[in-house]
Amino acid sequence: MDVTSRGLSLTVAAAWLAGAGCASRQVVPATADAPASPAAAQTQTSPPTPESVLPPISQVKHEALQERPIPKNGQPTPNKSDDTETAPTPKKSNSPEAAPKSLLNDDKPGAAAKPAVGLTLDQAINFCLLNDPKIRAGFEAINQASADALTASLKPNPILFTDIQLLPLTRPFTVQDQGGPPQYDFQVSYPIDWYLFGKRAAAMASAALGVKQSEADYADLIRQRVTQAALAYYDLLEGRALLALAHQDVENLRTVEEASRKAVEAGGRPTVELSRVRLDLLKSLQAVRDAEVVVGTARAKLRALLGRADAAPTFELSDTLDRTFVGDPPDVEEAIELAKANRPDLRSLRVQIDKARADMDVERRKAYPDVTPQIGYTRQFQRQAIGFPDANSYMTSLTMSLPIYNRNQGNRAKAQSVYTQNILQLQSGEVDLRAELEQVSLEYRAAYQTARAVAQEQLQLAGQVRDSIVKAYAAGGRPLLDVLDAQRNYRDTYRLYISSRASYWRAVYRFHSAIGGEVTPNARQPAQSPAGGAGGATAAPVGP
């Protein structure tokens, strides 16, 4: 397999991580009407050029996106696992707070839910794989390692030596006044120590492991960049939802302000109540500006991960935070075994140990002498110079270094030290892996429990309580303190709802990234404690 096809296979395999958000996520092309052609993807000879830009969504083509069909409605298929929980569908209502999905779909307050017409998470990850310059730069490391392997496989060139000597300088050579005789020589030498002592074979073995190491490093780079793209996507989703909530909070306070103003003008309320409402309204307007900054920052971060360096127009997102939960993760010990089998960075550390062992063999063989045989032809012009017939002759010789003082002791010791260092680095990586998995597992479980605890019914209930108190306040039956308290309770509940789901999906992607693949739960029971673990789990690895 050549370098290009190997690199493409890495990219295709890593594109699997686009579906790592949940066991039911489908990797889908941009549209059902414009499926990508596998043959078109196979004709690529190198990663996308730096001049490539984010194409229209309808033009997305990627070989990895042909494996699973897209539903007609463009939405991910719900998880069929027994350990899934779907957020309840809210009842139809004309009030924006009764339809929390609308806030998770649009930046504007009270907007109705829209069909998915923006950028999906799968498409965002696909764009990252195709256009991210860091990923393309990482691919060049494979080309460089393959070039080193080609260099190591090349045999040495023969050396040609030719000369003409014993030419007359101050007088011509004659039979009476002899000199010379002049002659010319042709000699060819060729080193053979690379074959006798296996120097070339050892170098080729080391370079081949260097290619494997670069492939593992490239797969790990893809793992990290895809994870960053997924996290940035959910950061933007969360920011947009919080911005919509801030807009809605402003609209609600404007309603309270209007009711309070009318009551003050009618003499039924003191002026201080109107001033207090206006202070809260100013705080809400500041919250809107802060939320706009957060959205702009998240959008810029995601745009950079998509490989866009230009001032691209603002793009929309079509996914929402209201998706089917995938359940709790496997226990830490099981996750560690999955990570050891699938993490490309650990695979790279293991290959580095093998390569260091091969480098030790390379340096040991370099201590053997250089051996160069030589064969030559000589033509002597004797007739004019000394009166004898011209003569042809040949010669053979052998040149060999004598490794008396320099037996490559320094490089051999260095190679031994590098080998020991790589073993310790692998041990350090496995120690860090346990700490990382314990952390992401705790985050995953906590986010899962929090997301399950905050349901849409609570949002509807908080909204109904707030609306009833506002109406009672407008009728003069409730104090302002109750109105502001209900507004704050609704806002905090909604913010918790949004943040808990965003934190959950970020935790899902961090966990899948930590184990190097997507976990597919097997026979997990919904009533099971998150700390328990009946049934097993498998992980689809990332990389070749």
N, C-alpha and C positions, 0 to 999 in steps of 0.2 A: 504494500500500500504506500503510495507516495505521500509527500508532506501535506499537500492540499487536501486530499481525501481524508487523511487522518485528522486534520484540523476541522474539516467540515463535520466529520463524525462526532468530534468533541462538542461542537456547537449544537448539533442536533440533539445529542444526548443531554446536554445541559439545558436545552430549551424545555426539557421535561419539567424543570423546576417551576415553570410558569404555572403548572397545575398543582403546586405543592400547598396551596392555601387550604384545601380540604380534600377529603377523599373523593368527593363527588364533583370537584371542579373539572370542567372540560377545557382542553386547549383548543380554541376555535380560531378559524381564519377570520379575516375582517368582515366578509359578507358571504352569505350562502351562494350568491350569484357569481362570485368571482373566486373560485377555489384556486389555491396555489398548485402549480404543476410540479410534481417531484422531479421530472426531467429537467425543468428549468433550474431547480435548485442544484442538481448534480452538475450542471455545466459551469458552475462557479469555479474559478481557479485560484481565487484568493479572497480574503475578507473584503467587505465593502470598502470602496475607496474613501479617503477623507472628504471628498467632495459630495458624498451622498448625504441627503437631507431626509427629514421625516416625510415620507410620501403620504398621499391621502389614504385614509383608512381603507378605502375600497381597493387599493392597489397593494395591500400587504400580501407578500408571498413568502412562505418559509416552509422548508421540507418537513420540519418537525410538527407543523400544524395540520398535517394531513391524516393523522392517525385516528382522530375521533370526530364524528359528525357534529355539526352545529344544529341545535334545535331551531325550529322555525321562528320562535320569538326572540332568539339571540341571547337568552338568559341561561345561566348554568343550570344543569339538571339537579334537582334536590338529591341529597344524600339518601341512599336507601338503607344505610346502616341502622341497626337497632338502637345505637347509642347516639342518636341525633335529637336535637330539640329545635323546633321551628317556632320563631316568635309569633304570637297570635296576631291574626289580621285584625286591624282596628275596624270598628263599625263606621259606616259612612256618616259623614257629618260635614256641614258647611264651614265649621270653624277650623282654622289651621292647626290648632293644638290637638284636635281629634284625629288628625292624620299625620302622625310623626314621620311616616315614610317620605312625605313630600319635603320635609326639611332635610332629609338625608339625600335628596336627589337634586336640590336646586338651591342656589344662593339666595333666592328671593323669598321673603316671608309669605307663607300661605299659598305657595304655588302648588298646583296640582301635580301629581306624579306624572313624569314624562316617560315615553318609551326610550329604550336604550339606543341613543344615537351618537354618543360620545365615544371616548377612548376606554376600552375595557382593560382590565388588569392584564389579561393574556396578550393583548395587542401592545400594551406598554412594555411588557417584558420582552416581547418579540422585537420591538423597536430598539430596546436597550441592547439586545444580542446583536442586532445588525448594524447599529450606528454608533455605539459607544466607542470612542477612540481608545479608551483604556483597554477594552477587550481586544480591539484590533492590534494594539501595541503588544498585548500579551501573546497574541498569536504569532507575532514575529519572533518571539523567543523559541518557538518550535522550529521555525525556518532556520534560525541561527544554529540550534542544536543539530538539526539535520545536516546543515552545511559542515559542522564540525565532524559529524559521522562520515560524510563524504570525504573530507580531508584525511581522516584517519584511515580510510580504506584505500587511498591512492598508493600505488607502489612508487618507489624512488626512481628517478630518471637516470639513465646511463650518462657517463661523462666522457666526452670526446676530447682527446688531446692530440694536437698536430704541431709539428715544427719542421724547420729546415735549418741545418747547422753545418759548421765547418766550411763556410763560404770564404773565398779569398777576400782579403781586406786591402792589402797594400800592393799585391802583385798577383798575377794569374798562376794557377797551379799547372805544372807541366811534368813530363816524365823526367826531364833533366833537373827541374827545380820543383820537386814534389811538395805536396801539401794536402791537407784534407784527409781523405776525399770528402766532398760535399755529400750530404744525405738528407732525406726528409723522413719523418716518422708519422705514423697514424696509430694512436693508442686509444682503446676503449676500456673503461673501467665501470664496474657495476657492483654496488654494495649488496651483500647477501645476508648480513647479520639479522635483518628484519625477518628473514625466513628461517635462518638457523636457530635463532633464539626466541622466535614467536613474538617479536616486538610489535609487528603490525597487527597480529591477531588480538593481542592484549589491548592495544589502543582502540581497535574496532569494538571490542566488547565494552570498554568503558564509554565510548561515544554513544553506543546504542542505548546504554542505561541513561546517558545524559538526555537523549530524546524522550525516553519514558518519563524522566523527571520533569522535563519542560511541559509534557502533556498533562501530567498531574498538577503542576503549578497553574497551567492554563485553565484546567477544570475548576481549580479552587478559586481562581480569579472570577470565573463565570458565576460560581456559587455566591461569592460575596457581592458582585455587582447586581445579580438578579435579586438577591435578598434586599439590597439597598433600594432597588427600584420598587419592589413590593412595599417596603416600609414607607417610602416616599409617597407612593400612591395612596396608602391609607392615611398618611399624615394630611394629604390634601383633601381626602374625603372627610376626615374629621374636622379640618379647618373650615371647609365649606358648610358643613352642618352646624358648627358652632356660630359661624357668621349668620346663617339663616335664623338661628335661635336669637342672636343679638338683635337682628332686625325685627323679629317678632316681639321681643321684649320692649323695643322702642315703641312699636305700634300700640302695644297694650298700655304702656305708660301714657302715651298721648291720649288714649281713650279715658284713662283715669284723670288725667290733667283736665280734659274738657269737662268731665262730670264735676270735678272739684271746682273749676272756674265758675260753672253755672251755679253751683251751690253757694259759693262765696258771693257772687253777684246778687243772689236771692236772699242773702243774709242768713242762710242756714248753716254755714260752715265758717270757721275762722280763717283769716288770710294765711296763717302759718301753715295750714294744711296744704294750700296751693303751693307755697314756697317749698315745702318738703317734697311734694311730688315732682316739682321742677328740678330739685337737686338730684333726685333719683333718675330723672330723665337725662340730665347732663351726664351722670355716670354711665347710663346705658349707651348714650351716643359715643362716649369715650371707649366703651367696650366694643362698639361696632368698628371704630377705627383700629383698635388693637387687633380685632379678629381679621380685618382686611389685611393688616401687615402679616399676620400669620399665614393667611391664604396665599398672599403674594410670595412669601418666602418659600412655602411648600411647593408652589407651582414652579418657581425658578429652580428649585432643587430637582424636581422631577424632570423638568425640561433638560437640565444638564445630563441627567442619567439617560435620557432618550437620545443623547448625542446631538442636541441642537445648540449651536453657538450663535445663531442669528436671533434677531428679535422677532420670534415667531408669534403669530396671533394667539390669543388666549384659547386654549383647548378645553373642552368639557370632558367630564368623566361620566361613564354610563353605569358603572357598578355602584352598589349601595352597601351600607353597613348592615342592612337587614338581610343576612344570609343564614343558611342552615348551619348550625354548629356541628363541628366534627367530633366533639367529645373530648375526654381527657387524654393525656399522652400516656404511653407505657411507663413502667417504673424506670428508675434511673439505671439500674443494672442492665436491663434489657436495652435501654437507649444507648448505653455505652458500647455494648456489643454491636449494635447497628452502626454506630458512628465509627468504630474501629474498622468495620468492614466496608464502609461507604465513603468516609470523609477523604476527599482528594488531597488535603494537606498532610494527613497522616500517611497516605499512600506515597506522597512525595518524600516524606522523611524516610520511609522504608527503602525507597529506591535510592535515596542518597546514601544509605548505608551500603547497599549493594555496589553502588558506583565507587564509593570510597574503598571498598574491598578490591574492586577491579583496578582502581588507581594504584593501590599498593602493589599489585602484580605488574602494572606498567612500569613503575619506578624500579622494581626489583630487576626486571628484564633489561632496563636501561643500563644497569651496571655491567652487563656483558660487553665484550669488546666490539668495536666496529671492524668489520671484515669486508675488504674490498679487493676482489681479484681483478687482474688487468691483462689484456692481450693486445699486441701491437704488430705493426708491419713497418719494415724499414727498407728503403731503396737507397743504395750507395752508388754514386757516379764516380767510378775508379779509372775508367779508360783514359781520360784526358789528364787526370791528376797524378796517377801513379803507374799507368800503363797496363793495368789489369782489367778484365772484363767487369762491366757493371754487375752488381749482385743484389739479390732480394733476400731478405731474412725476416724472421718474426721473433717475438719475445712474449713471455708471460711473467707475471709477477703477482704477489699477494701483499697487500698492505693491511696491517692489523694494529689497532691500538693495544697498549699494555696497561690494563687497569691495576696499576700498582698503588697509586695514591688516591685517585678519584674513582671511587666505586659507587658514586651517587648516594653517599651516606646521608646527606642532608635532606634530599627530597624523599628518600625512603622513610626517614624518621618523621618528616612532615606528613606524609601520606598515612602513616600509622596514627599520628595524632588526630588527623581529620576523621579517620575511621572511628576512633574513640569518641570524638566530639559529636559525630552524627548519632551514635548510639545514645549518648546522654540527651541529645536534643529530642530524639524520639521518646525517651522516657519522660522528659519535661512536657512534651506535647500531650502525652497520655494523662499526665497529672493535671495539666490545665484543662484537658477535655472533661475530666470528671467534675471539676469545679464549674466549668461552663454549663454542662448539662444539668447539674443540680440547680444552678441559678435559673436557667430557662425553663426547667420543669416546674419549679416553684412559681415562676411568673405565669406560666401556661395555666396551671391549676387555679391559681388565684384569679386570673382574668376570666377563666371559664366559669367559675362559681359566681363571680361578680356579674358577668354578662347574663347568666341565667336568672340571677336574683332580681334584675331590673327588667320588667316586662312592659309591653306597650299598654297593658291595662292600667298600670300605675300612672303612666303619662296621661291617659285619658281621664283617670280619676282626679289627678292633680289639676288638669285643665278645667274639668267641670266644677271643682271646688272654687277655683279662682274666678271663673265666669260668674258663678252664683254670688260670690262675695262682692264682685264688682257691681253687679246689678243691684244687690242690696244696698251697697254704698251709695249708688246713684239715687236710690229711693229714700236715702236717709236712714236706713236701718242698720248700717254697719259703720264702725269707726275706720278711719284711714289706716290705722295700724294693722287691722285685719286684712285690708286690701294689699298693703305692701308685703305683709307676711305671706299671704297666699301667692302673690307674684313671685316672691323669692323662693318659696317652696317649689313652685312649678319650674322655675328656671334651674334650680339646683338639681331637681329630679331629671329634667330633660338633659342637662349637661352630663350628669352621671350616665344616663342612657347612651348618649353619643360616645362619650369617652370610654365607657366599659366595652362597647363593641369594637371600637377602633383598637383599644389595647388588646382585646382578645385576638383579633386577626393579626396584629403585629406579633403577638406572642406565638401564634401558630407558625408564622413564617420564620421567626427566630429559632423555634424549636426544630423545624424541618431543616433549616440551614445548619443547625448544630449537629444533627445526625447525618447530614449529607444526603438526604433523600426524603421522599414523602412517606409518612407512616400510614399504613392501611390497617385499621383495627380489625381483628378477627374475633367474632363471637363475644363482643363486650356487651354487658347488660346495662341498660339505662339506669337501673337502681343501684348500681355498684358504686362504692365509695371511690372518689378520685385517687385515694392512696392505694387502693387495692389493684389487683390485676389478674382476673381470670381471662383466659384466652391469650393469644400471642399477638404479635404485630410483625409486619414485614416492612421493608423500606426499599424503594426503588433507588439505586445509586445514581449519582451524577457523574458523568465522565465515561471514558471508554472502558 
